[in-house]
Amino acid sequence: MFQTDLFAGHADRNDALGLPGLIERIAGVSQRPRYSLMVLHLIAQAADARGRAGPYVLEDDRRVPIRDWLCDALVPMAQRDARRLAIVAQVRAELENAGRLPADAVEGDRLVDAEVRLRVLKAGRCNVSRAVSDLVQAGLVRRHYQGERVDHHNRGAQREAVYTITESARPALRLG
C-alpha cells in the first residue's frame, strides 16, 4: 500500500534530468543539499533495477532496515564533527556521574562508544528522514511504508520505509 506523502512538490514532473539538473533541483528545496545528494546516491546504490530500495538492505547475511543502513553508511561523515566529540564527552560525564563507567579504560571506552553510537544513530535517522523528505519534495524519490499496519499516531509504527527513485532522476543516477 502506498502512502500519499506530505511533501509532494515536483512529483508530477517527469522530465529526465542529468546530474546538473538533479543537483539544481535538490539545491532548490534542501537546506543541506550535499547531504541530500549523498543520501540519494546511497539509495541508488541499494536500489534494485526498478529503482526501489528497502524496506531492508542485505548486509553480511543480515537484513538491515534501509534507514539504519543509510545512517551507518553516513556515520564516517560525523567522525570528526565537533558535535560528536561533545557527545563523547557528555556520555562519559553522564556515565561517570551515574557510577556506571568501569575502572578498566578499554571497557569504559567500549561502553562510551556503544552509547555514542546509539545517540548518533537516533539523530542520523532523523537526518536521513529530513533528507528523504527533501528528495520527495524535489520529485526525485517516492516514499512509502511496508510492513504491519498499525493504527498509531506515528505513521511508520512497526513499518519500514521503502524509497523508489523516480523516472526523472534515474538517468542521472545511471539506473535502468
Salt bridges, closest charged atoms under 4 A:
ASP5 OD2 - ARG143 NE 2.78
ASP15 OD2 - ARG13 NH2 3.13
ASP15 OD1 - ARG25 NH2 3.40
ASP48 OD2 - ARG50 NH2 3.23
GLU59 OE1 - ARG62 NH2 3.26
ASP68 OD1 - ARG125 NH1 2.37
ASP72 OD1 - ARG117 NH2 2.76
ASP81 OD2 - ARG83 NH2 2.95
GLU94 OE1 - ARG119 NH2 2.52
GLU107 OE2 - ARG110 NH2 2.44
ASP109 OD1 - ARG92 NH2 2.75
GLU115 OE2 - ARG119 NE 2.97
GLU167 OE2 - ARG170 NH1 3.09
